[in-house]
């Protein structure tokens, strides 16, 4: 089973695309919405990121909606 987390916000189009990709490929994920949770925002900044989406797949970080990298890390 894949371990997938994604940092998003409500107004991020790339975040919506990334989540749709995961859903369409039946990949379960945990979403951290920085618009709704300030602790998630602090965690994201603590990792050194100032933009979203950030997807963490089995410990590997993907900045933005990098479809090719996500597919590679997920084995799709």
mmCIF file of the N, C-alpha and C atoms, coordinates in Angstrom:
data_MODEL
# 
_entry.id   MODEL 
# 
loop_
_atom_site.group_PDB 
_atom_site.id 
_atom_site.type_symbol 
_atom_site.label_atom_id 
_atom_site.label_alt_id 
_atom_site.label_comp_id 
_atom_site.label_asym_id 
_atom_site.label_entity_id 
_atom_site.label_seq_id 
_atom_site.pdbx_PDB_ins_code 
_atom_site.Cartn_x 
_atom_site.Cartn_y 
_atom_site.Cartn_z 
_atom_site.occupancy 
_atom_site.B_iso_or_equiv 
_atom_site.pdbx_formal_charge 
_atom_site.auth_seq_id 
_atom_site.auth_comp_id 
_atom_site.auth_asym_id 
_atom_site.auth_atom_id 
_atom_site.pdbx_PDB_model_num 
ATOM 1   N N  . UNK A 1 1  ? 0.835  -1.187 0.000   1.00 0.00 ? 1  UNK A N  1 
ATOM 2   C CA . UNK A 1 1  ? 0.000  0.000  0.000   1.00 0.00 ? 1  UNK A CA 1 
ATOM 3   C C  . UNK A 1 1  ? 0.881  1.252  0.000   1.00 0.00 ? 1  UNK A C  1 
ATOM 4   N N  . UNK A 1 2  ? 0.490  2.220  -0.794  1.00 0.00 ? 2  UNK A N  1 
ATOM 5   C CA . UNK A 1 2  ? 1.221  3.477  -0.897  1.00 0.00 ? 2  UNK A CA 1 
ATOM 6   C C  . UNK A 1 2  ? 0.910  4.354  0.327   1.00 0.00 ? 2  UNK A C  1 
ATOM 7   N N  . UNK A 1 3  ? 1.904  5.096  0.774   1.00 0.00 ? 3  UNK A N  1 
ATOM 8   C CA . UNK A 1 3  ? 1.701  6.094  1.820   1.00 0.00 ? 3  UNK A CA 1 
ATOM 9   C C  . UNK A 1 3  ? 1.750  7.460  1.150   1.00 0.00 ? 3  UNK A C  1 
ATOM 10  N N  . UNK A 1 4  ? 0.583  8.102  1.011   1.00 0.00 ? 4  UNK A N  1 
ATOM 11  C CA . UNK A 1 4  ? 0.488  9.352  0.254   1.00 0.00 ? 4  UNK A CA 1 
ATOM 12  C C  . UNK A 1 4  ? -0.176 10.427 1.104   1.00 0.00 ? 4  UNK A C  1 
ATOM 13  N N  . UNK A 1 5  ? 0.481  11.577 1.175   1.00 0.00 ? 5  UNK A N  1 
ATOM 14  C CA . UNK A 1 5  ? -0.071 12.760 1.829   1.00 0.00 ? 5  UNK A CA 1 
ATOM 15  C C  . UNK A 1 5  ? 0.029  13.907 0.846   1.00 0.00 ? 5  UNK A C  1 
ATOM 16  N N  . UNK A 1 6  ? -0.941 14.826 0.909   1.00 0.00 ? 6  UNK A N  1 
ATOM 17  C CA . UNK A 1 6  ? -0.908 15.971 0.000   1.00 0.00 ? 6  UNK A CA 1 
ATOM 18  C C  . UNK A 1 6  ? -1.307 17.235 0.762   1.00 0.00 ? 6  UNK A C  1 
ATOM 19  N N  . UNK A 1 7  ? -0.495 18.261 0.598   1.00 0.00 ? 7  UNK A N  1 
ATOM 20  C CA . UNK A 1 7  ? -0.771 19.575 1.178   1.00 0.00 ? 7  UNK A CA 1 
ATOM 21  C C  . UNK A 1 7  ? -1.445 20.419 0.110   1.00 0.00 ? 7  UNK A C  1 
ATOM 22  N N  . UNK A 1 8  ? -2.610 20.976 0.461   1.00 0.00 ? 8  UNK A N  1 
ATOM 23  C CA . UNK A 1 8  ? -3.450 21.690 -0.496  1.00 0.00 ? 8  UNK A CA 1 
ATOM 24  C C  . UNK A 1 8  ? -4.003 22.969 0.122   1.00 0.00 ? 8  UNK A C  1 
ATOM 25  N N  . UNK A 1 9  ? -4.705 23.736 -0.720  1.00 0.00 ? 9  UNK A N  1 
ATOM 26  C CA . UNK A 1 9  ? -5.541 24.836 -0.235  1.00 0.00 ? 9  UNK A CA 1 
ATOM 27  C C  . UNK A 1 9  ? -6.814 24.847 -1.072  1.00 0.00 ? 9  UNK A C  1 
ATOM 28  N N  . UNK A 1 10 ? -7.804 25.567 -0.594  1.00 0.00 ? 10 UNK A N  1 
ATOM 29  C CA . UNK A 1 10 ? -9.105 25.594 -1.263  1.00 0.00 ? 10 UNK A CA 1 
ATOM 30  C C  . UNK A 1 10 ? -9.064 26.246 -2.645  1.00 0.00 ? 10 UNK A C  1 
ATOM 31  N N  . UNK A 1 11 ? -8.158 27.199 -2.852  1.00 0.00 ? 11 UNK A N  1 
ATOM 32  C CA . UNK A 1 11 ? -8.160 27.974 -4.093  1.00 0.00 ? 11 UNK A CA 1 
ATOM 33  C C  . UNK A 1 11 ? -7.096 27.528 -5.096  1.00 0.00 ? 11 UNK A C  1 
ATOM 34  N N  . UNK A 1 12 ? -6.482 26.397 -4.879  1.00 0.00 ? 12 UNK A N  1 
ATOM 35  C CA . UNK A 1 12 ? -5.361 25.934 -5.711  1.00 0.00 ? 12 UNK A CA 1 
ATOM 36  C C  . UNK A 1 12 ? -5.836 24.974 -6.809  1.00 0.00 ? 12 UNK A C  1 
ATOM 37  N N  . UNK A 1 13 ? -5.773 25.420 -8.058  1.00 0.00 ? 13 UNK A N  1 
ATOM 38  C CA . UNK A 1 13 ? -6.200 24.597 -9.193  1.00 0.00 ? 13 UNK A CA 1 
ATOM 39  C C  . UNK A 1 13 ? -5.305 23.364 -9.347  1.00 0.00 ? 13 UNK A C  1 
ATOM 40  N N  . UNK A 1 14 ? -3.999 23.525 -9.178  1.00 0.00 ? 14 UNK A N  1 
ATOM 41  C CA . UNK A 1 14 ? -3.079 22.387 -9.296  1.00 0.00 ? 14 UNK A CA 1 
ATOM 42  C C  . UNK A 1 14 ? -3.353 21.342 -8.212  1.00 0.00 ? 14 UNK A C  1 
ATOM 43  N N  . UNK A 1 15 ? -3.784 21.801 -7.037  1.00 0.00 ? 15 UNK A N  1 
ATOM 44  C CA . UNK A 1 15 ? -4.140 20.874 -5.957  1.00 0.00 ? 15 UNK A CA 1 
ATOM 45  C C  . UNK A 1 15 ? -5.342 20.026 -6.356  1.00 0.00 ? 15 UNK A C  1 
ATOM 46  N N  . UNK A 1 16 ? -6.329 20.666 -6.963  1.00 0.00 ? 16 UNK A N  1 
ATOM 47  C CA . UNK A 1 16 ? -7.523 19.954 -7.420  1.00 0.00 ? 16 UNK A CA 1 
ATOM 48  C C  . UNK A 1 16 ? -7.137 18.902 -8.451  1.00 0.00 ? 16 UNK A C  1 
ATOM 49  N N  . UNK A 1 17 ? -6.268 19.270 -9.384  1.00 0.00 ? 17 UNK A N  1 
ATOM 50  C CA . UNK A 1 17 ? -5.823 18.315 -10.415 1.00 0.00 ? 17 UNK A CA 1 
ATOM 51  C C  . UNK A 1 17 ? -5.071 17.150 -9.790  1.00 0.00 ? 17 UNK A C  1 
ATOM 52  N N  . UNK A 1 18 ? -4.213 17.432 -8.823  1.00 0.00 ? 18 UNK A N  1 
ATOM 53  C CA . UNK A 1 18 ? -3.443 16.363 -8.171  1.00 0.00 ? 18 UNK A CA 1 
ATOM 54  C C  . UNK A 1 18 ? -4.370 15.402 -7.434  1.00 0.00 ? 18 UNK A C  1 
ATOM 55  N N  . UNK A 1 19 ? -5.356 15.939 -6.712  1.00 0.00 ? 19 UNK A N  1 
ATOM 56  C CA . UNK A 1 19 ? -6.297 15.078 -5.990  1.00 0.00 ? 19 UNK A CA 1 
ATOM 57  C C  . UNK A 1 19 ? -7.151 14.261 -6.962  1.00 0.00 ? 19 UNK A C  1 
ATOM 58  N N  . UNK A 1 20 ? -7.574 14.872 -8.075  1.00 0.00 ? 20 UNK A N  1 
ATOM 59  C CA . UNK A 1 20 ? -8.336 14.127 -9.080  1.00 0.00 ? 20 UNK A CA 1 
ATOM 60  C C  . UNK A 1 20 ? -7.516 12.987 -9.651  1.00 0.00 ? 20 UNK A C  1 
ATOM 61  N N  . UNK A 1 21 ? -6.235 13.238 -9.925  1.00 0.00 ? 21 UNK A N  1 
ATOM 62  C CA . UNK A 1 21 ? -5.356 12.183 -10.429 1.00 0.00 ? 21 UNK A CA 1 
ATOM 63  C C  . UNK A 1 21 ? -5.292 11.025 -9.434  1.00 0.00 ? 21 UNK A C  1 
ATOM 64  N N  . UNK A 1 22 ? -5.103 11.338 -8.157  1.00 0.00 ? 22 UNK A N  1 
ATOM 65  C CA . UNK A 1 22 ? -5.021 10.287 -7.142  1.00 0.00 ? 22 UNK A CA 1 
ATOM 66  C C  . UNK A 1 22 ? -6.336 9.512  -7.056  1.00 0.00 ? 22 UNK A C  1 
ATOM 67  N N  . UNK A 1 23 ? -7.454 10.221 -7.036  1.00 0.00 ? 23 UNK A N  1 
ATOM 68  C CA . UNK A 1 23 ? -8.766 9.565  -6.960  1.00 0.00 ? 23 UNK A CA 1 
ATOM 69  C C  . UNK A 1 23 ? -9.017 8.688  -8.181  1.00 0.00 ? 23 UNK A C  1 
ATOM 70  N N  . UNK A 1 24 ? -8.707 9.211  -9.375  1.00 0.00 ? 24 UNK A N  1 
ATOM 71  C CA . UNK A 1 24 ? -8.929 8.452  -10.609 1.00 0.00 ? 24 UNK A CA 1 
ATOM 72  C C  . UNK A 1 24 ? -8.088 7.184  -10.689 1.00 0.00 ? 24 UNK A C  1 
ATOM 73  N N  . UNK A 1 25 ? -6.992 7.145  -9.940  1.00 0.00 ? 25 UNK A N  1 
ATOM 74  C CA . UNK A 1 25 ? -6.125 5.969  -9.927  1.00 0.00 ? 25 UNK A CA 1 
ATOM 75  C C  . UNK A 1 25 ? -6.286 5.155  -8.644  1.00 0.00 ? 25 UNK A C  1 
ATOM 76  N N  . UNK A 1 26 ? -7.379 5.419  -7.922  1.00 0.00 ? 26 UNK A N  1 
ATOM 77  C CA . UNK A 1 26 ? -7.713 4.682  -6.701  1.00 0.00 ? 26 UNK A CA 1 
ATOM 78  C C  . UNK A 1 26 ? -6.579 4.687  -5.676  1.00 0.00 ? 26 UNK A C  1 
ATOM 79  N N  . UNK A 1 27 ? -5.900 5.835  -5.554  1.00 0.00 ? 27 UNK A N  1 
ATOM 80  C CA . UNK A 1 27 ? -4.820 5.986  -4.588  1.00 0.00 ? 27 UNK A CA 1 
ATOM 81  C C  . UNK A 1 27 ? -5.397 6.681  -3.358  1.00 0.00 ? 27 UNK A C  1 
ATOM 82  N N  . UNK A 1 28 ? -5.338 6.010  -2.221  1.00 0.00 ? 28 UNK A N  1 
ATOM 83  C CA . UNK A 1 28 ? -5.789 6.622  -0.981  1.00 0.00 ? 28 UNK A CA 1 
ATOM 84  C C  . UNK A 1 28 ? -4.739 7.622  -0.527  1.00 0.00 ? 28 UNK A C  1 
ATOM 85  N N  . UNK A 1 29 ? -5.189 8.736  0.036   1.00 0.00 ? 29 UNK A N  1 
ATOM 86  C CA . UNK A 1 29 ? -4.262 9.757  0.497   1.00 0.00 ? 29 UNK A CA 1 
ATOM 87  C C  . UNK A 1 29 ? -4.837 10.496 1.695   1.00 0.00 ? 29 UNK A C  1 
ATOM 88  N N  . UNK A 1 30 ? -3.931 11.115 2.439   1.00 0.00 ? 30 UNK A N  1 
ATOM 89  C CA . UNK A 1 30 ? -4.335 11.983 3.535   1.00 0.00 ? 30 UNK A CA 1 
ATOM 90  C C  . UNK A 1 30 ? -4.114 13.416 3.081   1.00 0.00 ? 30 UNK A C  1 
ATOM 91  N N  . UNK A 1 31 ? -5.167 14.219 3.156   1.00 0.00 ? 31 UNK A N  1 
ATOM 92  C CA . UNK A 1 31 ? -5.072 15.610 2.727   1.00 0.00 ? 31 UNK A CA 1 
ATOM 93  C C  . UNK A 1 31 ? -4.821 16.518 3.925   1.00 0.00 ? 31 UNK A C  1 
ATOM 94  N N  . UNK A 1 32 ? -3.897 17.458 3.745   1.00 0.00 ? 32 UNK A N  1 
ATOM 95  C CA . UNK A 1 32 ? -3.621 18.501 4.726   1.00 0.00 ? 32 UNK A CA 1 
ATOM 96  C C  . UNK A 1 32 ? -3.965 19.827 4.055   1.00 0.00 ? 32 UNK A C  1 
ATOM 97  N N  . UNK A 1 33 ? -5.104 20.410 4.415   1.00 0.00 ? 33 UNK A N  1 
ATOM 98  C CA . UNK A 1 33 ? -5.571 21.641 3.784   1.00 0.00 ? 33 UNK A CA 1 
ATOM 99  C C  . UNK A 1 33 ? -5.092 22.836 4.599   1.00 0.00 ? 33 UNK A C  1 
ATOM 100 N N  . UNK A 1 34 ? -4.144 23.582 4.050   1.00 0.00 ? 34 UNK A N  1 
ATOM 101 C CA . UNK A 1 34 ? -3.558 24.699 4.788   1.00 0.00 ? 34 UNK A CA 1 
ATOM 102 C C  . UNK A 1 34 ? -4.517 25.884 4.889   1.00 0.00 ? 34 UNK A C  1 
ATOM 103 N N  . UNK A 1 35 ? -5.596 25.891 4.101   1.00 0.00 ? 35 UNK A N  1 
ATOM 104 C CA . UNK A 1 35 ? -6.615 26.942 4.211   1.00 0.00 ? 35 UNK A CA 1 
ATOM 105 C C  . UNK A 1 35 ? -7.450 26.763 5.472   1.00 0.00 ? 35 UNK A C  1 
ATOM 106 N N  . UNK A 1 36 ? -7.565 25.528 5.913   1.00 0.00 ? 36 UNK A N  1 
ATOM 107 C CA . UNK A 1 36 ? -8.447 25.209 7.032   1.00 0.00 ? 36 UNK A CA 1 
ATOM 108 C C  . UNK A 1 36 ? -7.709 24.894 8.326   1.00 0.00 ? 36 UNK A C  1 
ATOM 109 N N  . UNK A 1 37 ? -6.399 24.620 8.229   1.00 0.00 ? 37 UNK A N  1 
ATOM 110 C CA . UNK A 1 37 ? -5.674 24.174 9.405   1.00 0.00 ? 37 UNK A CA 1 
ATOM 111 C C  . UNK A 1 37 ? -4.319 24.875 9.481   1.00 0.00 ? 37 UNK A C  1 
ATOM 112 N N  . UNK A 1 38 ? -4.169 25.768 10.451  1.00 0.00 ? 38 UNK A N  1 
ATOM 113 C CA . UNK A 1 38 ? -2.921 26.525 10.573  1.00 0.00 ? 38 UNK A CA 1 
ATOM 114 C C  . UNK A 1 38 ? -1.747 25.634 10.974  1.00 0.00 ? 38 UNK A C  1 
ATOM 115 N N  . UNK A 1 39 ? -2.010 24.534 11.673  1.00 0.00 ? 39 UNK A N  1 
ATOM 116 C CA . UNK A 1 39 ? -0.925 23.604 12.024  1.00 0.00 ? 39 UNK A CA 1 
ATOM 117 C C  . UNK A 1 39 ? -0.353 22.958 10.765  1.00 0.00 ? 39 UNK A C  1 
ATOM 118 N N  . UNK A 1 40 ? -1.225 22.605 9.816   1.00 0.00 ? 40 UNK A N  1 
ATOM 119 C CA . UNK A 1 40 ? -0.754 22.055 8.543   1.00 0.00 ? 40 UNK A CA 1 
ATOM 120 C C  . UNK A 1 40 ? 0.092  23.080 7.796   1.00 0.00 ? 40 UNK A C  1 
ATOM 121 N N  . UNK A 1 41 ? -0.304 24.344 7.859   1.00 0.00 ? 41 UNK A N  1 
ATOM 122 C CA . UNK A 1 41 ? 0.455  25.415 7.207   1.00 0.00 ? 41 UNK A CA 1 
ATOM 123 C C  . UNK A 1 41 ? 1.848  25.529 7.833   1.00 0.00 ? 41 UNK A C  1 
ATOM 124 N N  . UNK A 1 42 ? 1.912  25.475 9.167   1.00 0.00 ? 42 UNK A N  1 
ATOM 125 C CA . UNK A 1 42 ? 3.209  25.546 9.853   1.00 0.00 ? 42 UNK A CA 1 
ATOM 126 C C  . UNK A 1 42 ? 4.084  24.344 9.509   1.00 0.00 ? 42 UNK A C  1 
ATOM 127 N N  . UNK A 1 43 ? 3.484  23.182 9.417   1.00 0.00 ? 43 UNK A N  1 
ATOM 128 C CA . UNK A 1 43 ? 4.235  21.973 9.057   1.00 0.00 ? 43 UNK A CA 1 
ATOM 129 C C  . UNK A 1 43 ? 4.820  22.111 7.664   1.00 0.00 ? 43 UNK A C  1 
ATOM 130 N N  . UNK A 1 44 ? 4.023  22.591 6.723   1.00 0.00 ? 44 UNK A N  1 
ATOM 131 C CA . UNK A 1 44 ? 4.484  22.774 5.341   1.00 0.00 ? 44 UNK A CA 1 
ATOM 132 C C  . UNK A 1 44 ? 5.649  23.759 5.290   1.00 0.00 ? 44 UNK A C  1 
ATOM 133 N N  . UNK A 1 45 ? 5.517  24.882 5.967   1.00 0.00 ? 45 UNK A N  1 
ATOM 134 C CA . UNK A 1 45 ? 6.588  25.880 5.990   1.00 0.00 ? 45 UNK A CA 1 
ATOM 135 C C  . UNK A 1 45 ? 7.828  25.307 6.687   1.00 0.00 ? 45 UNK A C  1 
ATOM 136 N N  . UNK A 1 46 ? 7.611  24.519 7.728   1.00 0.00 ? 46 UNK A N  1 
ATOM 137 C CA . UNK A 1 46 ? 8.713  23.871 8.437   1.00 0.00 ? 46 UNK A CA 1 
ATOM 138 C C  . UNK A 1 46 ? 9.508  22.914 7.559   1.00 0.00 ? 46 UNK A C  1 
ATOM 139 N N  . UNK A 1 47 ? 8.853  22.350 6.556   1.00 0.00 ? 47 UNK A N  1 
ATOM 140 C CA . UNK A 1 47 ? 9.541  21.475 5.596   1.00 0.00 ? 47 UNK A CA 1 
ATOM 141 C C  . UNK A 1 47 ? 10.278 22.289 4.546   1.00 0.00 ? 47 UNK A C  1 
ATOM 142 N N  . UNK A 1 48 ? 10.099 23.606 4.559   1.00 0.00 ? 48 UNK A N  1 
ATOM 143 C CA . UNK A 1 48 ? 10.796 24.476 3.624   1.00 0.00 ? 48 UNK A CA 1 
ATOM 144 C C  . UNK A 1 48 ? 10.011 24.845 2.382   1.00 0.00 ? 48 UNK A C  1 
ATOM 145 N N  . UNK A 1 49 ? 8.720  24.574 2.374   1.00 0.00 ? 49 UNK A N  1 
ATOM 146 C CA . UNK A 1 49 ? 7.902  24.857 1.195   1.00 0.00 ? 49 UNK A CA 1 
ATOM 147 C C  . UNK A 1 49 ? 7.028  26.086 1.418   1.00 0.00 ? 49 UNK A C  1 
ATOM 148 N N  . UNK A 1 50 ? 6.917  26.898 0.373   1.00 0.00 ? 50 UNK A N  1 
ATOM 149 C CA . UNK A 1 50 ? 6.065  28.085 0.421   1.00 0.00 ? 50 UNK A CA 1 
ATOM 150 C C  . UNK A 1 50 ? 4.986  28.037 -0.657  1.00 0.00 ? 50 UNK A C  1 
ATOM 151 N N  . UNK A 1 51 ? 4.903  26.928 -1.398  1.00 0.00 ? 51 UNK A N  1 
ATOM 152 C CA . UNK A 1 51 ? 3.887  26.787 -2.430  1.00 0.00 ? 51 UNK A CA 1 
ATOM 153 C C  . UNK A 1 51 ? 3.282  25.387 -2.357  1.00 0.00 ? 51 UNK A C  1 
ATOM 154 N N  . UNK A 1 52 ? 2.150  25.242 -2.996  1.00 0.00 ? 52 UNK A N  1 
ATOM 155 C CA . UNK A 1 52 ? 1.425  23.975 -2.991  1.00 0.00 ? 52 UNK A CA 1 
ATOM 156 C C  . UNK A 1 52 ? 0.986  23.648 -4.414  1.00 0.00 ? 52 UNK A C  1 
ATOM 157 N N  . UNK A 1 53 ? 0.606  22.450 -4.715  1.00 0.00 ? 53 UNK A N  1 
ATOM 158 C CA . UNK A 1 53 ? 0.556  21.313 -3.814  1.00 0.00 ? 53 UNK A CA 1 
ATOM 159 C C  . UNK A 1 53 ? 1.948  20.730 -3.545  1.00 0.00 ? 53 UNK A C  1 
ATOM 160 N N  . UNK A 1 54 ? 2.058  20.110 -2.401  1.00 0.00 ? 54 UNK A N  1 
ATOM 161 C CA . UNK A 1 54 ? 3.203  19.271 -2.083  1.00 0.00 ? 54 UNK A CA 1 
ATOM 162 C C  . UNK A 1 54 ? 2.629  17.900 -1.782  1.00 0.00 ? 54 UNK A C  1 
ATOM 163 N N  . UNK A 1 55 ? 3.059  16.914 -2.552  1.00 0.00 ? 55 UNK A N  1 
ATOM 164 C CA . UNK A 1 55 ? 2.599  15.540 -2.359  1.00 0.00 ? 55 UNK A CA 1 
ATOM 165 C C  . UNK A 1 55 ? 3.778  14.726 -1.858  1.00 0.00 ? 55 UNK A C  1 
ATOM 166 N N  . UNK A 1 56 ? 3.548  13.959 -0.816  1.00 0.00 ? 56 UNK A N  1 
ATOM 167 C CA . UNK A 1 56 ? 4.587  13.089 -0.264  1.00 0.00 ? 56 UNK A CA 1 
ATOM 168 C C  . UNK A 1 56 ? 4.156  11.659 -0.523  1.00 0.00 ? 56 UNK A C  1 
ATOM 169 N N  . UNK A 1 57 ? 4.957  10.973 -1.348  1.00 0.00 ? 57 UNK A N  1 
ATOM 170 C CA . UNK A 1 57 ? 4.647  9.598  -1.744  1.00 0.00 ? 57 UNK A CA 1 
ATOM 171 C C  . UNK A 1 57 ? 5.749  8.706  -1.213  1.00 0.00 ? 57 UNK A C  1 
ATOM 172 N N  . UNK A 1 58 ? 5.402  7.878  -0.229  1.00 0.00 ? 58 UNK A N  1 
ATOM 173 C CA . UNK A 1 58 ? 6.372  6.975  0.387   1.00 0.00 ? 58 UNK A CA 1 
ATOM 174 C C  . UNK A 1 58 ? 7.647  7.711  0.787   1.00 0.00 ? 58 UNK A C  1 
ATOM 175 N N  . UNK A 1 59 ? 7.481  8.899  1.361   1.00 0.00 ? 59 UNK A N  1 
ATOM 176 C CA . UNK A 1 59 ? 8.611  9.676  1.854   1.00 0.00 ? 59 UNK A CA 1 
ATOM 177 C C  . UNK A 1 59 ? 9.281  10.579 0.838   1.00 0.00 ? 59 UNK A C  1 
ATOM 178 N N  . UNK A 1 60 ? 8.923  10.470 -0.445  1.00 0.00 ? 60 UNK A N  1 
ATOM 179 C CA . UNK A 1 60 ? 9.496  11.304 -1.501  1.00 0.00 ? 60 UNK A CA 1 
ATOM 180 C C  . UNK A 1 60 ? 8.581  12.497 -1.747  1.00 0.00 ? 60 UNK A C  1 
ATOM 181 N N  . UNK A 1 61 ? 9.159  13.695 -1.776  1.00 0.00 ? 61 UNK A N  1 
ATOM 182 C CA . UNK A 1 61 ? 8.371  14.920 -1.938  1.00 0.00 ? 61 UNK A CA 1 
ATOM 183 C C  . UNK A 1 61 ? 8.252  15.301 -3.410  1.00 0.00 ? 61 UNK A C  1 
ATOM 184 N N  . UNK A 1 62 ? 7.038  15.682 -3.803  1.00 0.00 ? 62 UNK A N  1 
ATOM 185 C CA . UNK A 1 62 ? 6.759  16.152 -5.154  1.00 0.00 ? 62 UNK A CA 1 
ATOM 186 C C  . UNK A 1 62 ? 6.171  17.557 -5.030  1.00 0.00 ? 62 UNK A C  1 
ATOM 187 N N  . UNK A 1 63 ? 6.872  18.540 -5.587  1.00 0.00 ? 63 UNK A N  1 
ATOM 188 C CA . UNK A 1 63 ? 6.396  19.916 -5.533  1.00 0.00 ? 63 UNK A CA 1 
ATOM 189 C C  . UNK A 1 63 ? 5.597  20.221 -6.788  1.00 0.00 ? 63 UNK A C  1 
ATOM 190 N N  . UNK A 1 64 ? 4.398  20.779 -6.599  1.00 0.00 ? 64 UNK A N  1 
ATOM 191 C CA . UNK A 1 64 ? 3.531  21.076 -7.730  1.00 0.00 ? 64 UNK A CA 1 
ATOM 192 C C  . UNK A 1 64 ? 2.849  19.814 -8.238  1.00 0.00 ? 64 UNK A C  1 
ATOM 193 N N  . UNK A 1 65 ? 2.106  19.964 -9.311  1.00 0.00 ? 65 UNK A N  1 
ATOM 194 C CA . UNK A 1 65 ? 1.440  18.804 -9.918  1.00 0.00 ? 65 UNK A CA 1 
ATOM 195 C C  . UNK A 1 65 ? 2.350  18.266 -11.011 1.00 0.00 ? 65 UNK A C  1 
ATOM 196 N N  . UNK A 1 66 ? 3.359  17.506 -10.590 1.00 0.00 ? 66 UNK A N  1 
ATOM 197 C CA . UNK A 1 66 ? 4.336  16.898 -11.492 1.00 0.00 ? 66 UNK A CA 1 
ATOM 198 C C  . UNK A 1 66 ? 3.855  15.483 -11.804 1.00 0.00 ? 66 UNK A C  1 
ATOM 199 N N  . UNK A 1 67 ? 3.028  15.376 -12.832 1.00 0.00 ? 67 UNK A N  1 
ATOM 200 C CA . UNK A 1 67 ? 2.365  14.119 -13.157 1.00 0.00 ? 67 UNK A CA 1 
ATOM 201 C C  . UNK A 1 67 ? 3.356  12.984 -13.416 1.00 0.00 ? 67 UNK A C  1 
ATOM 202 N N  . UNK A 1 68 ? 4.407  13.252 -14.177 1.00 0.00 ? 68 UNK A N  1 
ATOM 203 C CA . UNK A 1 68 ? 5.369  12.192 -14.490 1.00 0.00 ? 68 UNK A CA 1 
ATOM 204 C C  . UNK A 1 68 ? 6.059  11.664 -13.233 1.00 0.00 ? 68 UNK A C  1 
ATOM 205 N N  . UNK A 1 69 ? 6.460  12.563 -12.337 1.00 0.00 ? 69 UNK A N  1 
ATOM 206 C CA . UNK A 1 69 ? 7.116  12.133 -11.099 1.00 0.00 ? 69 UNK A CA 1 
ATOM 207 C C  . UNK A 1 69 ? 6.139  11.368 -10.213 1.00 0.00 ? 69 UNK A C  1 
ATOM 208 N N  . UNK A 1 70 ? 4.904  11.840 -10.140 1.00 0.00 ? 70 UNK A N  1 
ATOM 209 C CA . UNK A 1 70 ? 3.909  11.138 -9.313  1.00 0.00 ? 70 UNK A CA 1 
ATOM 210 C C  . UNK A 1 70 ? 3.671  9.732  -9.852  1.00 0.00 ? 70 UNK A C  1 
ATOM 211 N N  . UNK A 1 71 ? 3.527  9.604  -11.157 1.00 0.00 ? 71 UNK A N  1 
ATOM 212 C CA . UNK A 1 71 ? 3.331  8.282  -11.763 1.00 0.00 ? 71 UNK A CA 1 
ATOM 213 C C  . UNK A 1 71 ? 4.504  7.365  -11.473 1.00 0.00 ? 71 UNK A C  1 
ATOM 214 N N  . UNK A 1 72 ? 5.698  7.888  -11.601 1.00 0.00 ? 72 UNK A N  1 
ATOM 215 C CA . UNK A 1 72 ? 6.906  7.087  -11.349 1.00 0.00 ? 72 UNK A CA 1 
ATOM 216 C C  . UNK A 1 72 ? 6.936  6.599  -9.908  1.00 0.00 ? 72 UNK A C  1 
ATOM 217 N N  . UNK A 1 73 ? 6.700  7.498  -8.961  1.00 0.00 ? 73 UNK A N  1 
ATOM 218 C CA . UNK A 1 73 ? 6.754  7.124  -7.557  1.00 0.00 ? 73 UNK A CA 1 
ATOM 219 C C  . UNK A 1 73 ? 5.629  6.162  -7.167  1.00 0.00 ? 73 UNK A C  1 
ATOM 220 N N  . UNK A 1 74 ? 4.493  6.264  -7.848  1.00 0.00 ? 74 UNK A N  1 
ATOM 221 C CA . UNK A 1 74 ? 3.363  5.380  -7.566  1.00 0.00 ? 74 UNK A CA 1 
ATOM 222 C C  . UNK A 1 74 ? 3.415  4.072  -8.365  1.00 0.00 ? 74 UNK A C  1 
ATOM 223 N N  . UNK A 1 75 ? 4.339  3.981  -9.296  1.00 0.00 ? 75 UNK A N  1 
ATOM 224 C CA . UNK A 1 75 ? 4.436  2.771  -10.108 1.00 0.00 ? 75 UNK A CA 1 
ATOM 225 C C  . UNK A 1 75 ? 3.301  2.627  -11.104 1.00 0.00 ? 75 UNK A C  1 
ATOM 226 N N  . UNK A 1 76 ? 2.818  3.752  -11.610 1.00 0.00 ? 76 UNK A N  1 
ATOM 227 C CA . UNK A 1 76 ? 1.680  3.732  -12.550 1.00 0.00 ? 76 UNK A CA 1 
ATOM 228 C C  . UNK A 1 76 ? 2.204  3.882  -13.969 1.00 0.00 ? 76 UNK A C  1 
# 
